[in-house]
Amino acid sequence: MGCINSQIIRDMARKVSLDRLNVLKERKDKLVSRLFMKKLELLLEKERNYLYKCAYCSKLFTMSQRKVLHCAKARSYIDCNGEIRQKHVIDKSWDLKKFVTHVRETYRISWREIYWKVWSFLYVFRCERCGVFHHISELGNCRVHK
């Protein structure tokens, strides 16, 4: 499978659905891994999906999530609605691509696992009981309802 051009793998990744890709099994796991790697690249190409790391708490977030996610270690301020807020601060020295490469090489995690972990940081939900926003990766970890 190493002979398949990277552009062809990219085109295949665009066309295959995540549902189909998630159930595909192959003996040596060469094509499926490459497809997940390309799916991850395609996902992160969109600027709205780019992840940043907080300089204070080291959590990952997108720019749109920065407005709703709370940083427990950041300085508090009062917003225009009179609410106390603590915003994540971007760590300018952190690089997402280097981070993904480091995780892949250090922990020997599959591209499928890396894809779904990164995907889980791209979406937030709001706790119905307390109104606090959380990443999907933190499902069930509401600080108020531990």
C-alpha positions as CSV (number, residue, x, y, z in Angstrom):
1,M,0.0,0.0,0.0
2,G,3.0,2.3,0.2
3,C,2.9,2.6,-3.5
4,I,-0.4,4.6,-3.5
5,N,0.2,8.2,-4.1
6,S,-0.5,10.6,-1.2
7,Q,-2.9,12.6,-3.4
8,I,-4.9,9.5,-4.2
9,I,-5.2,8.6,-0.5
10,R,-6.3,12.2,0.1
11,D,-9.0,11.9,-2.6
12,M,-10.2,8.6,-1.1
13,A,-10.3,10.1,2.4
14,R,-12.5,12.9,1.0
15,K,-14.9,10.4,-0.5
16,V,-15.2,7.7,2.2
17,S,-17.6,8.4,5.1
18,L,-16.4,8.2,8.7
19,D,-19.0,5.5,9.3
20,R,-17.6,3.3,6.5
21,L,-14.0,4.0,7.4
22,N,-14.6,3.2,11.1
23,V,-15.9,-0.3,10.3
24,L,-13.2,-1.2,7.7
25,K,-10.8,-3.8,8.9
26,E,-7.7,-4.9,7.1
27,R,-5.0,-7.4,8.2
28,K,-2.0,-5.1,8.2
29,D,-3.8,-1.8,8.8
30,K,-2.0,0.2,6.2
31,L,-4.7,1.7,4.1
32,V,-7.2,2.5,6.9
33,S,-4.5,4.2,9.0
34,R,-3.4,6.3,6.0
35,L,-7.0,7.2,5.4
36,F,-7.6,8.3,9.0
37,M,-4.3,10.3,8.8
38,K,-5.6,12.1,5.7
39,K,-9.0,12.6,7.2
40,L,-7.3,14.3,10.2
41,E,-5.4,16.5,7.9
42,L,-8.6,17.5,6.0
43,L,-10.4,18.1,9.3
44,L,-7.6,20.4,10.6
45,E,-7.3,22.3,7.3
46,K,-10.4,24.2,8.2
47,E,-9.4,27.3,10.2
48,R,-12.5,26.8,12.5
49,N,-11.1,23.4,13.5
50,Y,-7.6,24.5,14.4
51,L,-6.8,23.7,18.0
52,Y,-4.8,25.9,20.4
53,K,-3.4,25.1,23.8
54,C,-4.1,27.2,26.9
55,A,-0.9,28.7,28.4
56,Y,-2.4,28.4,31.9
57,C,-4.2,25.0,32.1
58,S,-2.9,23.2,29.0
59,K,-6.4,22.4,27.7
60,L,-7.1,22.4,23.9
61,F,-9.7,24.6,22.4
62,T,-10.7,26.3,19.1
63,M,-11.1,30.1,18.7
64,S,-14.9,29.8,18.8
65,Q,-14.7,27.6,22.0
66,R,-12.5,30.2,23.7
67,K,-15.6,32.3,24.2
68,V,-17.6,29.7,26.0
69,L,-15.1,27.4,27.7
70,H,-13.9,28.3,31.2
71,C,-10.2,28.3,32.3
72,A,-9.9,27.5,36.0
73,K,-6.3,28.9,36.1
74,A,-6.7,32.1,34.2
75,R,-7.2,35.6,35.6
76,S,-10.8,36.5,36.3
77,Y,-12.5,39.5,34.7
78,I,-16.0,40.9,34.5
79,D,-17.5,40.9,31.0
80,C,-19.9,43.3,29.5
81,N,-22.9,41.4,31.0
82,G,-21.5,41.7,34.5
83,E,-20.5,38.0,34.7
84,I,-17.2,36.8,36.0
85,R,-15.2,35.1,33.2
86,Q,-11.9,33.3,32.9
87,K,-10.7,32.9,29.3
88,H,-8.1,30.5,27.9
89,V,-4.9,32.2,26.8
90,I,-3.2,30.8,23.7
91,D,0.3,29.3,24.2
92,K,2.1,30.8,21.2
93,S,5.0,28.2,21.5
94,W,2.7,25.2,21.0
95,D,2.2,23.7,17.6
96,L,-0.6,21.3,16.8
97,K,1.2,19.3,14.1
98,K,4.2,18.7,16.3
99,F,1.9,17.7,19.1
100,V,0.1,15.1,16.9
101,T,3.4,13.7,15.7
102,H,4.8,13.5,19.3
103,V,1.7,11.7,20.5
104,R,1.8,9.3,17.6
105,E,5.5,8.5,18.1
106,T,5.6,8.5,21.9
107,Y,2.5,6.5,22.7
108,R,2.2,4.5,19.5
109,I,-1.5,5.4,19.1
110,S,-3.3,4.5,15.9
111,W,-4.4,7.2,13.5
112,R,-8.0,6.1,14.1
113,E,-7.6,6.9,17.9
114,I,-5.8,10.2,17.2
115,Y,-8.5,11.2,14.8
116,W,-11.3,10.6,17.2
117,K,-9.5,12.2,20.1
118,V,-8.9,15.4,18.1
119,W,-12.5,15.3,16.8
120,S,-13.7,15.1,20.4
121,F,-11.9,18.5,21.2
122,L,-13.7,20.2,18.3
123,Y,-17.2,19.9,19.8
124,V,-18.6,21.2,23.0
125,F,-21.8,20.6,24.8
126,R,-23.6,22.4,27.6
127,C,-24.4,20.7,30.9
128,E,-28.1,20.8,31.4
129,R,-27.8,21.0,35.2
130,C,-25.3,23.8,35.6
131,G,-25.0,25.5,32.2
132,V,-21.2,25.0,31.9
133,F,-19.7,24.1,28.5
134,H,-17.5,21.0,28.2
135,H,-15.6,19.2,25.3
136,I,-17.1,15.9,24.2
137,S,-13.8,14.4,25.3
138,E,-14.8,15.4,28.9
139,L,-18.2,13.8,28.7
140,G,-19.3,13.0,32.2
141,N,-16.7,15.2,33.9
142,C,-18.7,18.2,34.9
143,R,-16.8,19.9,37.7
144,V,-20.1,20.7,39.5
145,H,-21.5,17.2,39.3
146,K,-18.5,14.9,39.9
